[in-house]
Amino acid sequence: MERSNYKSEIPIFEFPGGIHPKEHKVESNQTPIQDIPLPKQLVINLKGQAGNRSLPTVNIGDTVLKGQVIAESDGVFSTFHHAPSSGTVVAIEKRPIAHPSGLDDICVVVETDGNDQWCDLNPKSDVQNLERAEILAHICESGIVGLGGASFPTHIKLKRESGIDTLIINAAECEPYITCDDRLLQEHAAEVLKGTQIISRLYDNLNIVIGIEDNKPDAIDALVSARKELGLDDAKIAVIPTKYPSGGEKQLIQLITGKEVPHGGLPADLGLVMHNVGTCFAIYEAFEFGKPLVSRIVTLTGEACQKPGNYRVPFGTPVEHLMAISNATNPGVLVMGGPMMGFELPNSKVGIVKATNCIIMAAPKELKHDHLALPCIRCGACMDACPASLLPQQLYWHAKSDEFEKAEEYDLFDCIECGACAYVCPSDIPLVQYYRYAKSTIRNQKVEKTKADKARLRHEARQERLERVKREKAEKHRKAAEARRKAAEATNEDDAKKSAVAAALARVKAKKAQQDDEPETKPSNETDQKGNDA
């Protein structure tokens, strides 16, 4: 591809490893962004690539307008979802989804009415008069997530304020085949920069740096013109060499700042926050026009795609509809994302999600997805290619052997799953699949351990509660018995006193009776005495 001669406005550093795969970008970046005909049904998955499942707010049979809320945030780690077009909710059920797991999940199915009628919108173009909390709330309620692939809720990423001094706009788009950000910048660079200005309102004295690969000369020219038009002279354009995976968050930070995000740390720990150009454009539309995020630019490409290009696609659009409008001819495999970090879709009926930046309709054997894996020869090529300076072969052995603790000791979770190791592997070992398996297993084990710990704590609390109740009952019985004993003793004492009093009274009565009898017998005795004298 043609390289830009524009010189970077800031020094550029390097990151270790990296590869130079065939780019396959000119196939799709030569034509303007196009709208697509509305599909008959939209299958909207309520769980993003990152975060929890959103909570449905509609019922089967409800009529919805474009932009109307159909699912709300769980208040913890999810976002809002809106109807991508007007129509009727015909199902809320589990459907196959666009996810590496290949599992089914809850989807809201909307049968479109063809009118594509918007609901009443709520623009907030006077951003300068909004409080920080109001800006974050509007971003959240607009359903905006990171559109670079991970779909992390944007309002959560922007929540931290203290210590942030630099905003990096990721326009690198380093993965082969994908050109949606390139075309977005060529056609809407000013809007992207206006979205950047909205983000900058959340911070004080923020430095803005736009990182872009040198294989996007037209996009760079558009950025330069838009910056001049808006008077954003403080925003710097960092033109970086084309190398995969320069668009990875940690790698782009290293290229632009020369700093490494610490193990287990976040860019915010270095005073940085990063957002994709598509996210900035979505933020602009949400504030300027009140439009929630209901669609995105998607690259349709691959040898089986007869009309490659970039299309504005409503969320939930089935992939089979995209195949139809692009005249796809018997693709050997359907991949969501790029050939390096993307994954094979379970079927063509799944709906696209907020993380869908590309659909590759690959011809048989176009991609390295069906090669037979051979034994590892310990050549070390994967180690040289790793941009995170890991030991991929060791991670592979430990993941394959289910030695997860050892895999963690080799910093498994520092792996960004870029696929550079698998790309250079002469044995065609699907290394990233092993890492994903190990990560998911470890996460599940931690979830189960957390559940078990909570269950144990609940059980121990219950046992303690039962023991406490038992002790309280025993104490209550003891006190009752003591009370009865004391009552009995008191009763016995009273009885003894009563007996003593009764006995005393009896004695008194007997003595009195005796005294009453004595005068009656005395004269008789005297008479008898006189008689005897005579």
C-alpha positions in Angstrom: 0.0 0.0 0.0 1.0 3.6 -0.5 2.7 5.2 2.5 2.2 8.7 3.7 5.1 11.2 3.6 3.7 13.1 6.5 6.2 13.3 9.4 5.1 12.4 12.9 4.7 15.5 15.1 6.0 13.7 18.1 8.9 11.2 18.6 8.0 7.6 17.9 9.4 4.7 19.9 9.3 1.0 19.3 7.8 -2.1 20.8 9.3 -5.6 20.7 8.2 -8.3 18.2 5.5 -7.7 15.7 5.0 -8.9 12.1 4.2 -7.6 8.6 1.4 -9.7 7.2 -0.2 -8.9 3.8 -2.5 -6.0 4.3 -5.4 -6.7 2.0 -6.8 -3.2 2.6 -7.0 -1.7 -0.9 -9.8 -4.2 -1.7 -12.2 -2.3 0.6 -10.9 1.2 1.2 -11.3 2.7 -2.3 -15.1 3.4 -2.3 -17.2 5.7 0.0 -19.2 4.4 2.9 -22.5 3.0 1.8 -25.9 2.5 3.5 -27.5 -0.9 3.2 -31.1 -1.9 2.6 -32.9 -2.8 5.8 -33.1 -6.5 6.6 -36.5 -8.0 7.5 -35.4 -8.9 11.0 -32.8 -7.6 13.4 -31.3 -9.9 16.0 -29.9 -7.8 18.7 -27.6 -9.5 21.2 -27.9 -8.0 24.7 -24.4 -9.1 25.9 -21.4 -7.3 24.5 -17.9 -8.6 24.0 -17.1 -7.1 27.4 -19.4 -6.6 30.4 -22.6 -8.1 31.6 -25.9 -8.7 29.8 -28.2 -5.7 29.6 -31.7 -5.9 30.9 -34.6 -6.0 28.4 -37.2 -3.2 28.7 -39.6 -4.4 26.0 -42.0 -7.3 25.6 -43.0 -9.4 22.7 -45.5 -7.6 20.6 -44.2 -4.1 21.5 -43.9 -1.6 18.7 -40.5 0.3 18.8 -39.1 3.3 17.0 -35.5 3.7 15.9 -33.4 4.8 18.8 -35.8 3.7 21.4 -34.3 1.9 24.5 -34.9 -1.8 24.3 -32.5 -2.9 27.1 -30.9 -0.9 29.9 -27.7 -1.1 31.8 -27.5 -3.5 34.8 -26.0 -0.6 36.7 -22.7 -2.4 37.1 -20.9 -3.3 33.9 -23.1 -3.1 30.8 -24.7 -0.5 28.6 -28.0 0.5 27.0 -29.2 -1.0 23.7 -31.6 0.8 21.3 -33.8 -0.3 18.5 -31.6 -0.1 15.3 -34.8 0.5 13.2 -38.6 0.9 13.7 -40.7 -2.2 13.9 -42.2 -4.8 16.2 -40.5 -7.0 18.8 -41.4 -10.6 17.7 -39.1 -12.6 20.0 -36.9 -12.3 23.1 -35.1 -15.6 23.2 -31.8 -17.4 22.9 -30.2 -17.2 19.5 -26.8 -18.0 18.1 -24.6 -15.0 18.6 -21.4 -13.5 17.2 -19.0 -14.6 19.9 -15.9 -16.8 20.1 -17.8 -19.2 22.4 -20.2 -20.1 19.7 -23.0 -20.3 22.3 -26.5 -19.0 22.2 -27.6 -16.0 24.3 -30.6 -13.8 24.9 -31.5 -11.6 21.8 -34.2 -9.2 21.1 -35.6 -9.8 17.6 -37.2 -6.9 15.8 -39.2 -7.3 12.7 -38.6 -4.0 10.7 -41.5 -2.1 9.2 -39.4 -0.5 6.5 -40.1 3.1 7.7 -36.8 3.4 9.7 -38.6 6.0 11.8 -36.6 7.7 14.6 -38.0 8.3 18.1 -37.8 11.7 19.7 -34.1 12.5 20.1 -32.4 14.4 22.9 -29.4 16.3 21.6 -27.0 18.0 24.1 -24.9 20.2 21.9 -24.2 22.7 24.6 -21.5 20.5 26.1 -19.7 23.4 27.7 -22.7 24.0 30.0 -22.9 20.3 31.1 -21.4 18.9 34.3 -19.0 16.0 34.1 -21.6 13.6 35.5 -24.2 14.7 32.9 -21.7 14.1 30.1 -20.9 10.6 31.4 -24.6 9.8 31.9 -25.5 10.8 28.3 -22.7 8.7 26.9 -23.9 5.7 29.0 -27.6 6.3 28.0 -26.6 6.5 24.4 -25.2 3.0 24.5 -21.7 4.0 23.4 -18.9 1.4 23.8 -15.4 1.1 22.5 -15.7 0.4 18.8 -12.2 -0.8 18.3 -13.2 -4.4 19.0 -13.5 -4.9 22.8 -16.7 -2.9 23.2 -15.8 -1.9 26.7 -18.5 0.5 28.1 -17.1 4.0 27.3 -18.6 5.8 30.3 -16.8 3.4 32.6 -13.5 4.0 30.8 -13.9 7.7 31.1 -15.0 7.7 34.8 -11.6 8.1 36.3 -10.6 11.8 36.3 -7.6 12.2 38.6 -4.2 11.8 37.2 -5.3 11.7 33.5 -3.2 14.1 31.3 -3.2 12.6 27.8 -6.0 11.3 25.5 -4.8 9.0 22.7 -7.1 8.5 19.7 -6.4 5.1 18.2 -6.6 5.4 14.4 -3.9 2.8 13.8 -6.2 0.0 12.5 -3.3 -2.3 12.1 -5.0 -5.6 11.4 -5.2 -6.8 7.7 -8.5 -6.5 5.8 -10.1 -4.0 8.1 -10.5 -0.4 6.7 -13.6 1.0 8.5 -11.7 3.5 10.6 -9.7 4.6 7.5 -12.8 5.4 5.5 -14.5 7.0 8.5 -11.5 9.4 8.9 -11.4 10.1 5.1 -15.1 11.1 5.2 -15.7 12.4 8.7 -12.4 13.5 10.2 -14.0 16.8 11.5 -16.8 14.9 13.3 -14.2 12.6 14.9 -12.2 15.5 16.2 -15.4 17.2 17.5 -16.1 14.0 19.5 -12.5 14.2 20.8 -13.3 17.8 22.0 -16.3 16.5 23.9 -14.1 13.9 25.7 -11.6 16.6 26.5 -14.3 18.4 28.4 -14.1 15.7 31.1 -10.5 16.6 32.0 -8.3 19.6 32.7 -5.4 20.5 30.5 -5.6 17.4 28.4 -3.0 16.6 25.8 -4.5 15.0 22.6 -2.5 12.6 20.4 -3.9 10.8 17.3 -2.0 7.6 16.5 -2.2 6.5 12.9 -0.2 4.1 10.7 1.6 5.5 7.7 -0.4 3.3 5.3 -3.4 5.7 5.5 -2.2 8.8 3.6 -5.7 10.0 2.7 -7.0 9.7 6.3 -3.9 11.6 7.5 -4.5 14.4 5.0 -8.2 14.6 6.2 -7.1 14.8 9.8 -4.7 17.6 9.1 -7.3 19.6 7.2 -10.0 19.0 9.9 -7.6 20.0 12.6 -6.8 23.3 10.9 -10.5 23.9 10.2 -11.4 23.4 13.9 -8.3 25.2 15.2 -7.1 22.2 17.2 -3.5 23.0 16.9 -2.7 21.4 20.3 -3.8 18.0 19.0 -0.7 16.1 17.7 -0.7 13.6 14.9 1.6 10.7 15.6 2.4 8.8 12.3 3.7 5.4 13.2 5.3 2.7 11.0 3.0 0.0 9.7 3.6 -3.1 11.8 1.1 -5.5 13.4 -0.1 -5.1 16.2 0.7 -1.4 16.5 -3.0 -0.7 17.1 -3.0 -2.8 20.3 -3.6 -0.5 23.3 -0.4 -1.3 25.1 1.7 -1.3 21.9 0.4 2.1 20.7 1.1 3.6 24.1 4.6 2.3 23.9 5.1 3.7 20.4 3.8 7.1 21.3 5.1 7.6 24.9 7.9 5.1 25.2 6.3 3.8 28.4 5.0 0.3 29.1 1.7 -0.3 30.9 2.8 -2.2 34.1 1.9 -5.9 34.6 -1.7 -6.0 35.8 -2.0 -2.3 35.4 -4.1 0.1 33.2 -3.2 3.0 30.9 -4.8 5.3 33.5 -1.9 4.3 35.8 0.3 6.2 33.3 -2.1 9.1 33.1 -3.4 8.0 29.8 -6.9 7.2 28.3 -7.4 5.8 24.8 -10.4 5.7 22.5 -11.0 4.5 19.0 -12.0 7.0 16.2 -15.4 5.2 15.8 -16.1 5.8 19.5 -15.3 9.5 19.1 -17.6 9.8 16.1 -20.4 8.0 18.0 -20.0 10.5 20.9 -20.2 13.4 18.5 -23.5 12.2 17.0 -24.9 11.4 20.5 -24.4 15.0 21.7 -24.9 16.9 18.4 -28.0 15.1 17.2 -29.0 13.0 20.2 -28.5 9.8 18.2 -27.8 6.7 20.3 -25.5 4.1 19.0 -27.7 2.0 16.7 -25.3 1.2 13.8 -21.6 1.3 12.9 -19.3 1.2 9.9 -18.4 -2.4 9.0 -15.8 -3.6 6.4 -17.1 -6.3 4.1 -14.3 -8.1 2.3 -12.7 -11.4 1.4 -12.2 -13.2 -1.9 -15.8 -14.5 -1.8 -17.2 -10.9 -1.4 -18.0 -9.5 -4.8 -18.7 -6.0 -3.5 -16.1 -5.3 -0.9 -16.3 -1.9 0.9 -17.4 -0.2 4.0 -21.1 -0.1 4.9 -23.2 1.6 7.6 -24.9 -1.5 9.2 -27.6 -1.5 11.9 -26.8 -3.7 14.8 -28.5 -7.0 14.7 -28.3 -7.3 10.9 -27.9 -11.0 10.0 -24.6 -11.8 8.3 -26.6 -13.6 5.6 -28.2 -10.2 4.7 -24.7 -8.7 4.3 -23.7 -11.7 2.1 -26.7 -11.1 -0.1 -26.0 -7.3 -0.7 -22.3 -7.9 -1.3 -23.0 -10.8 -3.7 -20.9 -13.3 -1.7 -20.3 -16.5 -3.5 -19.9 -19.7 -1.4 -17.4 -18.4 1.3 -15.4 -21.1 2.8 -15.5 -19.4 6.2 -17.1 -16.4 7.7 -14.8 -14.4 10.1 -15.9 -11.6 12.4 -13.0 -9.2 12.8 -9.7 -9.5 11.2 -7.7 -12.7 10.2 -5.5 -12.3 13.3 -7.8 -11.6 16.2 -11.1 -12.5 14.6 -13.1 -15.7 15.0 -15.1 -17.9 12.8 -18.9 -17.4 13.0 -21.1 -20.4 13.9 -23.5 -19.6 11.0 -24.6 -16.8 8.7 -27.8 -16.1 10.7 -26.1 -14.3 13.6 -26.6 -10.6 13.9 -23.7 -8.1 14.0 -22.9 -6.5 17.3 -21.2 -3.3 18.5 -17.8 -5.0 18.3 -18.2 -6.0 14.6 -15.7 -4.0 12.7 -15.3 -6.4 9.8 -16.8 -9.5 8.2 -14.4 -11.5 6.0 -16.1 -13.7 3.5 -13.1 -15.9 2.8 -12.7 -18.2 -0.1 -11.6 -21.8 0.8 -8.0 -21.8 1.9 -7.8 -18.0 1.8 -7.1 -17.8 5.5 -5.0 -20.0 7.8 -7.9 -21.5 9.6 -8.0 -25.0 8.4 -4.4 -26.1 8.3 -3.4 -29.3 10.1 -1.4 -28.5 13.2 2.0 -30.3 13.5 4.1 -30.8 16.6 6.0 -27.9 18.0 9.7 -27.8 16.9 10.7 -25.2 19.5 12.1 -22.9 16.8 11.4 -19.8 18.9 9.8 -17.8 16.1 6.7 -17.2 18.2 8.9 -15.7 20.9 10.5 -13.3 18.5 7.1 -12.2 17.1 5.4 -11.6 20.5 4.8 -7.9 21.1 4.3 -8.5 24.8 7.7 -10.2 25.3 6.2 -13.5 26.5 7.2 -17.1 25.9 4.4 -18.4 23.7 5.8 -21.9 23.4 5.9 -22.3 27.2 2.3 -20.9 27.5 1.3 -23.4 24.8 2.8 -26.4 26.7 1.2 -25.4 30.0 -2.2 -24.6 28.4 -2.2 -27.9 26.5 -1.4 -29.8 29.7 -3.9 -27.9 31.8 -1.1 -26.6 34.0 -2.9 -23.3 34.5 -1.0 -22.1 37.5 2.3 -22.4 35.6 0.7 -20.6 32.6 -0.2 -17.8 35.0 3.4 -17.7 36.2 4.4 -17.1 32.6 2.1 -14.0 32.5 -0.6 -15.6 30.5 -3.0 -12.7 31.1 -0.5 -10.2 29.6 -1.1 -12.0 26.2 -3.3 -9.6 24.0 -4.3 -12.5 21.7 -3.0 -10.7 18.7 -2.2 -13.9 16.8 1.4 -12.9 15.8 2.8 -16.1 17.3 0.3 -18.3 15.4 1.0 -16.4 12.2 4.7 -17.2 12.2 4.4 -20.8 13.6 5.8 -23.2 11.0 3.8 -26.0 12.6 0.5 -24.1 12.1 -0.4 -24.6 15.8 -3.5 -22.5 16.7 -1.6 -21.0 19.7 -4.2 -18.3 20.5 -6.9 -20.9 20.8 -4.9 -22.6 23.6 -4.4 -19.3 25.4 -8.1 -18.4 25.2 -8.9 -21.9 26.5 -6.5 -21.5 29.4 -7.8 -17.9 30.2 -11.4 -18.9 30.1 -10.8 -22.0 32.2 -8.9 -20.0 34.8 -11.6 -17.3 34.8 -14.3 -20.0 35.3 -12.3 -21.6 38.0 -12.0 -18.3 39.8 -15.7 -17.7 39.4 -16.5 -21.2 40.8 -14.0 -20.6 43.6 -15.7 -17.3 44.4 -19.1 -19.1 44.4 -17.7 -21.9 46.6 -16.1 -19.3 49.0 -19.4 -17.5 49.2 -21.3 -20.8 49.7 -18.8 -21.8 52.4 -19.2 -18.4 54.1 -23.0 -18.7 53.9 -22.8 -22.3 55.3 -20.5 -21.2 58.1 -22.7 -18.2 58.8 -25.7 -20.5 58.9 -24.0 -23.0 61.2 -23.0 -20.1 63.5 -26.5 -18.8 63.4 -27.9 -22.3 64.3 -25.3 -22.7 67.1 -26.2 -19.2 68.4 -29.9 -20.1 68.4 -29.0 -23.4 70.1 -27.0 -21.5 72.7 -29.7 -18.9 73.2 -32.3 -21.7 73.6 -30.1 -23.5 76.1 -29.5 -20.3 78.0 -33.2 -19.6 78.0 -34.0 -23.1 79.3 -31.2 -22.7 81.9 -32.6 -19.4 83.1 -36.1 -20.8 83.1 -35.0 -23.8 85.2 -33.1 -21.5 87.6 -36.2 -19.4 87.9 -38.3 -22.5 88.7 -35.7 -23.7 91.2 -35.7 -20.4 92.9 -39.4 -20.3 92.9 -39.5 -23.8 94.4 -37.0 -22.8 97.0 -39.0 -19.7 97.8 -42.2 -21.8 98.0 -40.5 -24.3 100.3 -39.3 -21.4 102.5 -42.8 -20.0 102.6 -44.2 -23.4 103.4 -41.7 -23.8 106.2 -42.6 -20.4 107.6 -46.2 -21.1 107.3 -45.7 -24.5 109.0 -43.7 -22.8 111.8 -46.3 -20.1 112.2 -49.0 -22.8 112.2 -47.1 -24.8 114.8 -46.6 -21.7 116.9 -50.3 -20.8 116.6 -51.1 -24.4 117.5 -48.9 -24.2 120.6 -50.4 -20.9 121.6 -53.9 -22.3 121.1 -53.1 -25.4 123.1 -51.6 -23.4 125.9 -54.5 -21.1 126.0 -56.8 -24.1 126.0 -54.9 -25.5 128.9 -55.1 -22.3 130.8 -58.8 -22.1 130.2 -59.2 -25.6 131.8 -57.2 -24.9 135.0 -59.8 -22.7 137.1 -62.6 -25.2 136.7 -60.6 -28.1 138.4 -59.1 -26.0 141.3 -62.2 -25.8 143.6 -62.7 -29.5 143.4 -59.3 -30.1 144.7 -59.8 -27.7 147.6 -63.1 -29.5 148.6 -61.4 -32.8 148.5 -58.6 -31.3 150.7 -61.2 -30.1 153.3 -62.9 -33.4 153.4 -59.7 -35.1 154.1 -59.0 -32.7 156.9 -62.3 -33.4 158.5 
